[in-house]
Amino acid sequence: MSLLTVDNLSQGFAEKTLYEGASFVLNKEDHMGVTGQNGVGKSTLIKILTGEILPDDGQVKWQNKVTVGYLDQYAKLTPGLSIREFLRTAFDHLYAEEKRLNQLYVDYAANGDDQLLDKAGKIQTYLEENNFYDLDTEIERVASGLGLAELGYDRDVSKLSGGQRSKIILAKLLLQSPQVLVLDEPTNYLDVSHIDWLVNYLNDFPGAFIVVSHDYDFLGRITNCIIDIDFGTITRYTGTLKQAMRQKEANRQTYMKAYANQQRQIAKTEAYIRKNKAGTRAKSAKSRQKLLDRMDKLTSPQTGKKAKFQFPYVETASNLLLQTQDLVIGYDQALVKEAFNFSVGNGEKVAITGFNGIGKTTLLKTLLGQIKPIYGGFEISSTVKLAYFKQDLTWPNQNMTPLQYLSNEFERKKPKELRQALARMGLTAQLVMSPLKELSGGEQEKVKLAKMQFEPANLLFLDEPTNHLDNETKDSLRKAIIDFPGGVIVVSHERDFFRGDWIDKVVDIEAMAQE
């Protein structure tokens, strides 16, 4: 019996149909990946599966009593709670049993009732079977694997950054070890070593899981089946990600031919009806209209507009754009042991690597002048014009449309120019006029990239620009960075994004922290 059965699922968004009549199953041995372009409804599907939203139509049926764990990025964290205390809440039911056990011993000491000892023995056996006395060891194993140990187990959870917060929520979910894991973009705030750890964890996971990720290298290493959202439906493929993508392309070609043939048939029939709706063949025209009305029309292929853009460049006479001198970064204390000594020349592409929370964003903010150095300094050429891509999806007003947002940022720009910039990012006219809060994470990132089309620069700071982006958009982004004549500092946890030989320098903060 399947753990999950989705039958005849339909869901729309504004005037857009995400999927119609879609069906698939999740079996107990399935390690399932979810793929599709930005905006096709992957995160919406996860919300439907977890009961956060109700579908327009269809059924979502979980097997009776199956435990499902969902990576909720918005879970509340209680101020004053340490990382260790938060992670221990994954085992609240066991700690409750320990409390019962202790009370039974207190009661037995008071009245000597042997029945209390019997109850205590059963609870003791239950705790031992669930490895209660090794919980701290397991907590440290998972926390270390995800890079939380470096933060300190006594750190107040309310003081964590967005990425660190996401990691402790993921760690708690893994510690709970449900029968089914449902993960939406779990690698967004993980770096290479921690992604490797998560790959091993998921491959050894005894239950089933459903994972949404734009990191195809990650998906390819953990999945044995794929559900792909395209053509307004959901298709299930068994096998590796590469096999699924090959089959998807073959299915796409077959579908496109069938759609084109049907459109020609519809056009021919409509022309006949227009020509003969009055006259001697009116009855025949009416009959054909009925046939046309009953036709099971294929959904228009939602190929999506491919992002194609470039970062505008400002000329500079300087060959050296940025130079650090024994730069030590941090807030109250140094984040790394070794000082930064690196430069960025005009035309150079520099990658900043290291696990999340080690200081990559702090380094960028220091170079931007938002944070004072602990020690040392840096020089930026007087002719530098800098543009900065922040990884956070925060907006002045989430109810604004992308067009309204850009209009507020660039009051002198004509609406036509702003629309063109958004269109170059692959955003449709409908999305341009939709509230930002209703856009997917990838679509919101495209709005931020569209904004940079009006910020001429010769030095770019890009902090995790690949989060949420589909593969086609990441390819366009990589090309835009390579083609940019100026200097670039780019942070990305996706090893696949740095493929090729276009990176001139790598600043490995993790290695510096271990010196």
N, C-alpha and C positions, 0 to 999 in steps of 0.2 A: 504493500500500500504506500502511496506517495505521501511525503510529509506535507506537501502543499499542492493544491490543485487550483489553478486559475482558469476559469471557464467563461468564454464569450465576453471578455473585459472590454469596455469602451470608456474612454475618457477624453474630454475636450478641454480646451483652455482658450477663453475668449472666443474667437471665431475659428480657432485652429483645432483640428482633430489630431490628438496624439496617437491614439490607437483605437481600433474598432473591431469588435469580434475576436479579440486576441485570446489565445489559450496556450497554456504550458503547464508542466509539472516540475516539482522539485523532489527528487528521490533521496533516500537516506545516504547514498554514496556520492551525491553530486557536490562537486566543488564548482559552483556556477559563477561565471562572469557576466556582467551586463554591459553591452557596448551600444554605441550610437553617437551621432553627431550632437553638438551642443543644442539644447532646446527641444530634443525629441521626446523628453518625458522620462528620463531615467530616474531622477530623484523623485519625481511624482509617483512613479511605480513603487519605489521603496516606501513612500508614505502611505500608499494604498495597501501594500502588503502588511505593514505594521499597524494599520488601523487608524493612522493619523488623519487621513481623509477618506471619505467614502467615494467609490467610483460612480460614474454616471450610470453605468449598467454592468451586469455580469456578476460573477461570484468569485470570492476569494476564500478558500476553505483550507484551514490548517488541520492537521491530524489532531485528534482529541488528546489533550494533556501534553502536547509537545511544547518544550520550552524554547522561546525565541528571544535572542539577545540582539538589540538594535543599537548601533553606534549613534547616540544622540549628542550631536555637537553642542546642543543648547541646554544640556543638563545643568541644574543649579548646583553651585559649589558653595558650601557654607563657610563664610569668613571665620577664621580662627582654627579651622580644621587643617591639620598637617597632611602632607602627601600620604604618609603611612596610614594615618587614621582614615583618610578617604578610601584608600585601597582596601582597608580592612572591612569597609561597609559591604564589599562584595560577598562577605561571609557572615552577614548579620544573623542569618538563621542559625549558624553554628554557634556564634557567640551567645545567642539567646538560649540555646540548648545547654551550653556550659553554665550559664546563670541558673538554669533550672537544676542542673546537676549539683551545683554548690549549695543551693537551697535545700535540696533533698538530704544532703549530708548534715546540714545544720538541723533540719527537722528530726533526722534519725538520732542525732546526738541528744536531742531533747526528750524523745519519747521511746526510742529503741524499737520502733515498728519495722519488722523485717521486710514488709512489703515495700517500704521506701528504698531499702537496699536493692531489691529486685528492679525497681524502676530506675534507680541510679545506674545499675549494671547495664541495662539496655541502652541508656543514653550514652554511657561510656563507650560501649561497643559501636554505637552510631558515630560518635565523634572520631573514634579510631579508624573506622572504615572510610571516613571522609577526610582523613589526613589532617585532622584539626591541629595536631601538635607540630605540624610542619608548615603551617600557613605562612609564617613570616619568611621561611625559606622560599616558598613559592612566590610570594609577593615580591621578594627581592630578585628572583629569577626573571619575572616578567618586567618589572620596573627597570632592571638593568638592561634587558634586551631592547627596550624602547627608549633608552637614554634618560631615564628619570633619576637614576642613582646619582648622576652628576649634579643634579639640582639640590640634592640633600633631602632626606626623608622628612625632616622637620620643617621644611618650607611651607608657609601658609598658602593654601590653594588659591586664595583670593588675590595673591600677589603674582600669579603666573601670567605669562603672555598668552595670547590666543593659541599659538602653536603648542605650548607646553600644556595648556588646559585641555586641548584635544587629545594629547597623548595620555594624560592620566585617565581620561574618560575611556579611551580605548583599552588601557591597561586593566581598568576595573571590569570592563566587559569580558575581556579574555579570561580574567581570573574567575568570573562567574561560570564559565564553561557551559553555556546552554547547549541544547541539542542542535540548534540552528543559529548561526551567526548571520546578521544582516549588516553589511558594512558599506557606507556611502563615502567614497573617496578616502579610504583610511591612510593613504600614503602622502596626503597633501602636506603634512607637517613633519614627515619623517625624512631622514637623510639615508644615504646609501647603506651604511652598516645596519641601521635599524630596519630598513626595508628588507635586507637580507635575513635578519632575525625573524621578521614577520612572515616572510616566505616559508622559512623552515617550520615555524609554528603552525601555519595554516596547512602545510603539506602533511603534518603529523596530526592535525586536528581530527578526532574520531567521528565528529558529526558532519553535518552538511553546512554549506555556507553560500550566501549570495553576495557578490562584491561588485559594486559600481566603481570603475576606475578608468581614467583617461591614460594612465600609465600602462601602455600595452606590454612593455617589458615585464612589469610586475604581473599583469594578468596572465601572460603567457607562461609564467613559472608556477602558477598556483591552480589553474583551472583544468577541468576535464570535460566541461560543457559550457556553452555560451548561449545566452539569449540576446538577440540583436533587435533593436527597435529601428524600423525603417518601413517605408511605404505605408505608414499608418497602422502597422501591426507589429506583433512580436513573434520572431522566429527562433526556435530552439535548435541548436546544433550540438551534436555529440562529437567529442574529440578535442584536439588542441585548438588554441586560438588561431594559429596559422591555417589549419584545416577549415575552421569556421569561416575565416575571411575569404578563403578561396571559394568555398561553396556559396558564400553570400554574393560574391562578384558574379558567379555563374547564374545564380538565381536572379540577380539584378538585370543581367543581360536578357534573360528569358522574359522577365516581367516587362522590361522596356519595350521589347518587340510586341508582346501581347497588348500592352497599353496603346502603342502606336497604331496597331491594326484595329483595335476597337475604336480609337478616335477617328480613324478614316471611315470606318463603318458608320459611326454616329453622324459625322459630317455629311456623308453621302445620303443617309436617311433623312436628315434635317433639310437638306437641299430639295429632296423629292417632295417632302411635306409642304415646304414653302411654295413650291411650284404648282402643286396640285391640290392644295387645300380647298380650292374653289374650282368647280367645273366637273367634267365627266368622271375624273379620277378621285374625287373628293372622298368617296367611301374607302378607296384603297389607301389614301393618305391618312385618313383617320385610323385605319387598322394599323398602319405602320407606327403611328404616334403611340398607340397602346402598347405595341411591342417595345418601343423605345422607352416608355415609362416603366415597363416591367424589367428592363435590362439590368442585370447585376453589373453596375459600372465599376471598373477598376479605379482605385484611388490614384489621384494625380501624384506622380513620383515627387517626393519632397527631397530633392537633391541638395537643397540648401545652397546659399550663395557662398562661394569660397572666399575666404579672407585673402586680400591681396593689397599690400600697403608698403610704405617705406617711411622711415623716420626722417623728417626734414633736417637738413644740415646747415649749420652756420660756419662759414670759413673762419679759420684761425691761423695766425702766423706761428703759433707755438707748436713745437714738436713734442714737448713734454707738458702734458696737461695737468698731471697730479703727481706729487711725490710725498711719501710719508717719511718722517724722521724719528726713529725710536718711539713710535706711537703706541701707547698703552691705552686700551679702551676699557670702559666699565662704568658703573654707576657709583656705588660706594667703595668698591674695590675692583681690582683688575680681574677681567674675565679670562685672560690667557697669560701664561708665564712669560712668553717671548714677545718682544715688541715688534710692531709691524714696520718693515722697511721694504716698500715696493713702490713701483711707479706705473703710471699709465701714459703711454705715448699716444700721439694722434694716430688713429687707425688701429690701435691695439685692442684686442678683446681679452678681458681678464675674467676668469671664473673664480668665485669665492665658494669654497666648499667647507664642510664640517657639519656635525650633527646639530639638530635643532636646539636652540637655546644656548649655543656656545658663543654667539656674538656676531653672527653675520649681519643681521639687521642693525645691531648696535654699531658695528663698524660703519655701515652706510650712513646712519644718523649722525655719527661723529664727524664724518667727512662733509656732511651737509651743514654742520654747525648747530645741530639740534641738541647735541650732548657734548659737554666739555671733556677733553681727554683727561685721563688720570695722570698721564705723563707724556712728554714728547709733543710732537705736533705734525703738521702737514702743510704743504703749499699747493695751492691751486692757481694755475696761470690766470692772469688778469683778463685774458681774452676768452676764457672758458665760459660757455653758455651751457648750463646743466639742465637736464630733464630727468625726473624721478618717477619710477613706477613703484607704488606701494602695494604690498601683497594683500592688505586688508580690504575687504569689500564693505567699506563704510561710505555713506552718502550724506550730504547735508539734509536731504529730504527724500526718503525712499518712495514717496508718492509721486515724485517728479518723473517725467518721461525722459529717456535719453536725450531727446531733442531739447527739452526744457533745461536739462542739466548743462548741456554744452552751450546753450544760448546764454545762460547765466554766467558761465565761465568766460565766454568770448562774445561780449555784447556787440562788438563791431562786425562780427561775422554774419553773413547773410544765411538765412535758414537753408537755402539751397546748398551752400558749401558744407554746412554741418550735416545735412542729410547725405551728401555724397561721401563724407568721411565715415559715417556710420555704415553706409552701404558697402564701402570698400572693406569693412570689417566683417561683412557677411550678414549684417542685420537687416531683416526685411522691413518694409514700410510699416507693417503691423507692430513689430517689436519696437520700432523707433517711437511709436505713440503709446506704448504700454508702460505702466508704472514700473520703476526700477525693481521694486520689491517682488514683482511677478516674473522677472526674468531669471533664468537659470544662472548658476555661478559662472559658467562659461560665457554666457551672453553679457553678464555684468562686466567681466574682464575685458570683453571686446569693446565695451563703452569706454573703459579706461584707456585702452590702446588707441581708440579713436580720438580721445582727448589729446594724446601725444602727437597726433598729426598736425596740431596747431601750436606746437611748442618746439620751434627750431632750436637745435642744440648741436654742440660738438662733443659733449660727454654725456653718456647715458648711464644712469643707475637703475638696474632692473632687479627688483627683489621678488623672487619666485613668480615670474610672469607666466609660467606654464601651468600653474594651479588651475584646474577646472577646464582647461582648453582641450578640444578634441585634436586628433592627430594632424588633420589637414591644417588647422589653424597654427599648431605648433611648428609645422613645416614652413608656413608663411612667415611666422615670427622669426624662426632661425635664419631664413633667407634675408629678412629685413635687417637683422643684426649684422650678418656677414657683409651685406651691401652698404651698411652705414659707414661713411668715410671717417667718422670721428672715433673717439675712444669709448669703450663700453666696459662697465663692471656688471656682471650678471651672476645672480644667485639662483640656482635651481637644484632640487634634490633628485631630479630625473637624470640618471646617467645616460639614457638614450638621447637626451636633448643635446649633449655635448659630443655626439658621435661625429667622426670626421676629424680634420686637423685645423679647424678654424679658430680654436682657442690658442692664444699666444702665451698666456701665463696662467698658472693656477696658484691661488693663495689658499693653502689648506690650514684652516684655523684649528682643526682637530689635532693635527700634528704639532702645531705650535703650543697647544694647551698641554701636551704631554712632554714637552722638552724639560 
